[in-house]
């Protein structure tokens, strides 16, 4: 066997005999994670079902305090945040997320509130999208897909 082929084989063998370094999969390889923060079980389950069929990994928090803790510990790719919740409103969660992170998390705020002042305040805080309930799931999917693409 020629020397060049032996060298190539030895190099291959040496490269494969080393233990593989543990690395996390690239961001594109893992499912995007979405945190749903809402106290309405029916809305959460509707959103979860639709988003999971699109391949997103869903995390759920039932109130503002739990949502804030999970957003900070789980670092989801997107938060879908209800405005009116027990323990801490969506506005207070959004304010805290915007103050505590150098790179802002993507946030969609959902609300049954019709007032334009609330929308203006959410936009001032840096919300990425604002959706009024009731909403078509297509409207939510369009926003999620746009923000996570």
ZATORMAR-697352 format. One line per field, with one value per residue: chain; x, y, z of N, C-alpha, C, CB in turn; residue in three letters. Coordinates in steps of 0.02 Angstrom, whole numbers, plus 50000, padded with zeros to 5 digits. Glycine has a CB too. Layout:
REM ZATORMAR-697352
chain	(A/...)
npx	(X/...)
npy	(Y/...)
npz	(Z/...)
capx	(X/...)
capy	(Y/...)
capz	(Z/...)
cpx	(X/...)
cpy	(Y/...)
cpz	(Z/...)
cbpx	(X/...)
cbpy	(Y/...)
cbpz	(Z/...)
resn	(ALA/...)
END
This chain:
REM ZATORMAR-697352
chain	(A/A/A/A/A/A/A/A/A/A/A/A/A/A/A/A/A/A/A/A/A/A/A/A/A/A/A/A/A/A/A/A/A/A/A/A/A/A/A/A/A/A/A/A/A/A/A/A/A/A/A/A/A/A/A/A/A/A/A/A/A/A/A/A/A/A/A/A/A/A/A/A/A/A/A/A/A/A/A/A/A/A/A/A/A/A/A/A/A/A/A/A/A/A/A/A/A/A/A/A/A/A/A/A/A/A/A/A/A/A/A/A/A/A/A/A/A/A/A/A/A/A/A/A/A/A/A/A/A/A/A/A/A/A/A/A/A/A/A/A/A/A/A/A/A/A/A/A/A)
npx	(50042/50030/50122/50051/49916/49917/49948/49835/49738/49783/49769/49631/49592/49647/49577/49449/49459/49466/49373/49211/49175/49059/48928/48798/48653/48645/48558/48463/48434/48362/48195/48104/48068/47923/47849/47697/47599/47467/47312/47196/47137/47075/47112/47251/47267/47214/47306/47423/47399/47390/47515/47605/47579/47643/47772/47834/47907/47820/47801/47719/47647/47545/47516/47569/47684/47738/47760/47861/47967/47987/48018/48140/48218/48205/48229/48152/48121/48021/47889/47720/47607/47481/47384/47303/47314/47318/47414/47529/47528/47528/47591/47679/47761/47817/47884/47982/48053/48106/48189/48282/48359/48492/48481/48335/48195/48084/47915/47742/47596/47439/47267/47103/47065/47000/47050/47145/47247/47311/47371/47459/47542/47598/47670/47759/47835/47901/47844/47831/47723/47546/47398/47225/47100/46945/47045/47093/47174/47260/47305/47386/47481/47542/47606/47693/47771/47832/47907/47995/48068)
npy	(49941/50112/50246/50366/50328/50251/50348/50429/50340/50318/50447/50462/50360/50405/50522/50475/50400/50482/50543/50607/50779/50852/50941/51063/51048/51140/51297/51299/51165/51125/51129/51280/51370/51415/51514/51513/51624/51634/51640/51579/51427/51366/51449/51436/51298/51292/51374/51302/51178/51216/51277/51174/51084/51146/51121/51185/51196/51196/51291/51322/51445/51495/51614/51787/51796/51666/51658/51756/51701/51581/51632/51693/51585/51480/51538/51559/51563/51646/51738/51724/51827/51860/52004/52034/51958/51851/51891/51953/52074/52066/52179/52215/52103/52114/52239/52205/52103/52178/52267/52185/52114/52116/52084/52091/51984/51908/51960/51932/52012/51970/52013/52047/52172/52322/52449/52584/52648/52551/52472/52566/52586/52459/52451/52555/52496/52404/52290/52158/52119/52145/52076/52069/51986/51907/51806/51749/51594/51590/51720/51729/51629/51685/51795/51732/51650/51750/51821/51724/51685)
npz	(50000/49959/50038/50058/50066/50183/50278/50270/50317/50448/50501/50493/50578/50699/50717/50736/50851/50959/51100/51070/51079/51190/51129/51116/51014/50859/50853/50751/50738/50848/50914/50910/51058/51145/51265/51344/51428/51522/51608/51569/51538/51425/51317/51323/51295/51166/51095/51122/51057/50919/50898/50932/50829/50728/50758/50863/51027/51177/51324/51479/51582/51718/51781/51806/51891/51889/51753/51734/51809/51737/51610/51634/51680/51585/51463/51335/51155/51119/51197/51233/51297/51410/51451/51565/51713/51859/52008/51942/51820/51638/51589/51693/51693/51564/51576/51672/51604/51499/51566/51629/51539/51423/51288/51213/51241/51126/51120/51118/51153/51215/51228/51297/51310/51248/51242/51172/51238/51314/51216/51162/51273/51289/51170/51192/51291/51216/51157/51038/50960/50964/51005/50995/51091/51051/50942/50780/50755/50648/50641/50755/50723/50609/50664/50758/50671/50594/50690/50735/50627)
capx	(50000/50071/50127/49999/49854/49927/49943/49765/49702/49804/49739/49561/49585/49663/49523/49388/49469/49458/49303/49177/49160/48987/48905/48726/48636/48638/48492/48417/48417/48314/48131/48098/48029/47876/47819/47630/47584/47396/47275/47137/47155/47052/47155/47318/47264/47205/47369/47471/47384/47407/47588/47641/47573/47693/47839/47863/47905/47779/47806/47659/47644/47475/47508/47625/47745/47766/47784/47924/48018/48002/48051/48210/48255/48201/48250/48119/48133/47964/47840/47653/47592/47415/47392/47268/47325/47328/47480/47570/47500/47572/47631/47734/47808/47852/47931/48038/48093/48142/48241/48331/48395/48525/48455/48265/48159/48026/47853/47677/47548/47369/47222/47033/47054/46990/47078/47205/47301/47348/47413/47513/47588/47635/47718/47812/47878/47939/47812/47842/47658/47490/47341/47164/47056/46963/47084/47099/47239/47303/47336/47440/47534/47577/47651/47745/47816/47870/47955/48044/48103)
capy	(50000/50172/50282/50417/50296/50231/50409/50450/50295/50331/50510/50449/50319/50446/50570/50442/50369/50531/50548/50665/50833/50863/51008/51065/51052/51208/51325/51280/51095/51115/51163/51345/51363/51469/51515/51541/51648/51652/51604/51549/51360/51352/51485/51405/51233/51306/51398/51247/51129/51244/51289/51110/51053/51181/51099/51224/51166/51242/51295/51356/51476/51511/51682/51830/51780/51604/51675/51791/51652/51535/51669/51704/51522/51438/51578/51538/51605/51692/51736/51748/51853/51891/52067/52032/51894/51856/51897/52004/52085/52059/52240/52211/52052/52143/52290/52171/52070/52229/52298/52137/52077/52159/52065/52080/51925/51923/51955/51948/52023/51958/52043/52060/52244/52359/52517/52600/52668/52491/52453/52615/52573/52397/52468/52595/52449/52365/52227/52145/52119/52155/52043/52074/51928/51842/51811/51688/51563/51609/51784/51712/51592/51732/51834/51687/51632/51810/51839/51671/51666)
capz	(50000/49957/50101/50064/50089/50253/50318/50272/50361/50517/50521/50504/50638/50757/50726/50761/50915/51013/51121/51041/51127/51196/51110/51109/50943/50837/50866/50697/50744/50902/50904/50944/51119/51157/51332/51345/51496/51521/51660/51538/51518/51357/51269/51325/51261/51094/51069/51126/51004/50854/50895/50931/50762/50687/50777/50917/51094/51216/51397/51502/51649/51731/51807/51790/51929/51861/51686/51739/51831/51682/51556/51654/51688/51526/51405/51273/51096/51113/51250/51218/51364/51422/51488/51629/51746/51932/52040/51909/51753/51581/51584/51742/51668/51507/51602/51705/51553/51460/51608/51655/51487/51374/51223/51230/51220/51083/51159/51089/51206/51195/51278/51280/51322/51186/51246/51132/51285/51333/51159/51158/51328/51273/51117/51223/51327/51168/51136/50967/50928/51010/50974/51036/51095/51022/50881/50739/50765/50592/50659/50802/50686/50565/50707/50784/50617/50575/50743/50746/50565)
cpx	(50045/50068/50072/49934/49859/49919/49871/49725/49720/49771/49665/49550/49597/49606/49461/49398/49464/49386/49272/49162/49085/48971/48830/48711/48631/48567/48442/48394/48365/48250/48132/48050/47987/47846/47751/47614/47512/47361/47212/47157/47135/47095/47224/47317/47254/47271/47421/47461/47407/47483/47628/47635/47621/47764/47871/47857/47870/47792/47745/47668/47572/47463/47571/47689/47778/47794/47852/47980/48037/48037/48125/48249/48258/48226/48219/48135/48079/47919/47774/47621/47524/47426/47363/47274/47330/47402/47525/47543/47552/47617/47691/47785/47850/47903/47993/48083/48134/48198/48297/48373/48428/48499/48381/48236/48101/47962/47793/47630/47478/47323/47151/47017/47051/47027/47142/47263/47343/47395/47472/47565/47630/47688/47775/47861/47917/47910/47821/47777/47605/47429/47281/47124/46985/47001/47084/47169/47287/47339/47395/47497/47574/47627/47708/47796/47861/47924/48010/48081/48171)
cpy	(50062/50210/50333/50387/50276/50292/50431/50405/50308/50395/50500/50411/50361/50495/50538/50411/50418/50534/50612/50717/50842/50935/51006/51072/51125/51232/51304/51208/51083/51154/51229/51337/51426/51461/51550/51560/51675/51611/51570/51482/51345/51386/51454/51340/51243/51328/51341/51198/51155/51252/51224/51076/51086/51162/51139/51186/51218/51234/51336/51382/51501/51580/51722/51813/51717/51617/51709/51743/51606/51570/51678/51639/51480/51472/51555/51586/51658/51683/51762/51763/51885/51954/52062/51963/51904/51863/51949/52012/52074/52120/52237/52158/52080/52196/52257/52136/52121/52260/52249/52103/52126/52146/52047/52017/51947/51912/51975/51956/52010/51985/52048/52134/52281/52426/52527/52623/52608/52469/52501/52603/52511/52411/52510/52550/52403/52298/52219/52142/52122/52128/52046/52009/51950/51852/51745/51660/51578/51675/51772/51678/51638/51772/51792/51670/51691/51825/51787/51651/51700)
cpz	(50000/50023/50111/50090/50162/50298/50325/50319/50433/50543/50536/50568/50701/50771/50754/50829/50973/51035/51092/51095/51129/51177/51104/51035/50922/50846/50814/50705/50799/50887/50941/51002/51131/51226/51326/51417/51495/51575/51632/51506/51445/51305/51266/51285/51185/51062/51068/51068/50936/50847/50894/50863/50713/50706/50833/50983/51139/51291/51419/51572/51658/51762/51793/51827/51901/51792/51688/51759/51773/51624/51572/51658/51624/51462/51339/51216/51089/51174/51223/51285/51366/51462/51558/51660/51821/51950/52009/51838/51699/51573/51631/51722/51611/51529/51631/51653/51513/51501/51625/51602/51438/51303/51233/51200/51176/51124/51116/51148/51177/51250/51251/51287/51255/51185/51206/51177/51304/51277/51154/51213/51315/51219/51145/51261/51281/51149/51061/50928/50982/50975/51022/51032/51079/50957/50844/50750/50708/50607/50707/50765/50641/50606/50734/50730/50596/50626/50752/50683/50560)
cbpx	(49952/50047/50194/49987/49838/49996/49986/49734/49717/49881/49749/49531/49634/49729/49507/49366/49536/49483/49297/49111/49195/48963/48937/48695/48571/48659/48496/48450/48479/48344/48071/48072/48075/47821/47864/47577/47635/47363/47256/47106/47123/46980/47160/47340/47207/47151/47396/47464/47309/47372/47610/47613/47501/47683/47882/47827/47977/47705/47875/47598/47697/47446/47492/47607/47728/47711/47735/47919/47991/47937/48018/48213/48224/48130/48326/48043/48135/47925/47863/47610/47646/47367/47359/47194/47388/47297/47514/47647/47472/47532/47589/47706/47769/47802/47897/48012/48047/48093/48210/48295/48347/48600/48495/48224/48134/48027/47857/47652/47552/47357/47247/46986/47110/46916/47091/47190/47271/47299/47373/47485/47550/47586/47684/47780/47835/48006/47737/47880/47648/47481/47358/47120/47060/46900/47156/47086/47231/47261/47284/47414/47503/47527/47611/47713/47776/47823/47918/48011/48061)
cbpy	(50000/50218/50317/50451/50236/50199/50465/50448/50223/50336/50563/50411/50260/50485/50604/50390/50334/50602/50548/50644/50899/50848/51031/51123/51015/51214/51401/51289/51054/51136/51118/51401/51350/51471/51552/51490/51704/51641/51651/51596/51309/51374/51560/51391/51190/51361/51457/51210/51114/51311/51332/51064/51059/51256/51100/51292/51148/51231/51329/51310/51534/51459/51681/51900/51770/51548/51719/51848/51611/51502/51738/51740/51480/51416/51576/51535/51561/51680/51777/51695/51903/51841/52124/52052/51859/51795/51831/51984/52157/52048/52302/52195/51989/52175/52333/52119/52030/52283/52323/52085/52030/52149/52005/52139/51884/51879/52000/51892/52095/51881/52112/52017/52273/52371/52533/52654/52701/52434/52453/52687/52566/52342/52506/52648/52407/52353/52226/52080/52056/52231/51969/52134/51893/51799/51833/51703/51487/51616/51832/51667/51537/51780/51865/51623/51606/51872/51849/51611/51685)
cbpz	(50061/49900/50105/49995/50046/50264/50288/50201/50343/50522/50467/50444/50636/50746/50659/50712/50917/50990/51199/51005/51107/51269/51043/51150/50928/50763/50869/50629/50758/50971/50928/50894/51180/51102/51384/51318/51519/51451/51715/51484/51564/51349/51289/51398/51289/51083/51110/51193/51002/50844/50954/50986/50737/50692/50719/50924/51120/51201/51421/51498/51657/51777/51884/51804/52003/51858/51651/51790/51891/51657/51544/51721/51744/51515/51399/51283/51034/51048/51313/51176/51385/51459/51449/51620/51720/51967/52039/51909/51749/51518/51599/51811/51644/51459/51656/51756/51505/51437/51672/51695/51449/51377/51191/51208/51282/51019/51223/51038/51236/51183/51298/51325/51366/51175/51317/51080/51348/51351/51093/51164/51395/51248/51060/51271/51374/51195/51157/50958/50883/51030/50956/51012/51166/51011/50897/50663/50773/50528/50693/50859/50645/50530/50764/50812/50555/50567/50809/50775/50503)
resn	(UNK/UNK/UNK/UNK/UNK/UNK/UNK/UNK/UNK/UNK/UNK/UNK/UNK/UNK/UNK/UNK/UNK/UNK/UNK/UNK/UNK/UNK/UNK/UNK/UNK/UNK/UNK/UNK/UNK/UNK/UNK/UNK/UNK/UNK/UNK/UNK/UNK/UNK/UNK/UNK/UNK/UNK/UNK/UNK/UNK/UNK/UNK/UNK/UNK/UNK/UNK/UNK/UNK/UNK/UNK/UNK/UNK/UNK/UNK/UNK/UNK/UNK/UNK/UNK/UNK/UNK/UNK/UNK/UNK/UNK/UNK/UNK/UNK/UNK/UNK/UNK/UNK/UNK/UNK/UNK/UNK/UNK/UNK/UNK/UNK/UNK/UNK/UNK/UNK/UNK/UNK/UNK/UNK/UNK/UNK/UNK/UNK/UNK/UNK/UNK/UNK/UNK/UNK/UNK/UNK/UNK/UNK/UNK/UNK/UNK/UNK/UNK/UNK/UNK/UNK/UNK/UNK/UNK/UNK/UNK/UNK/UNK/UNK/UNK/UNK/UNK/UNK/UNK/UNK/UNK/UNK/UNK/UNK/UNK/UNK/UNK/UNK/UNK/UNK/UNK/UNK/UNK/UNK/UNK/UNK/UNK/UNK/UNK/UNK)
END
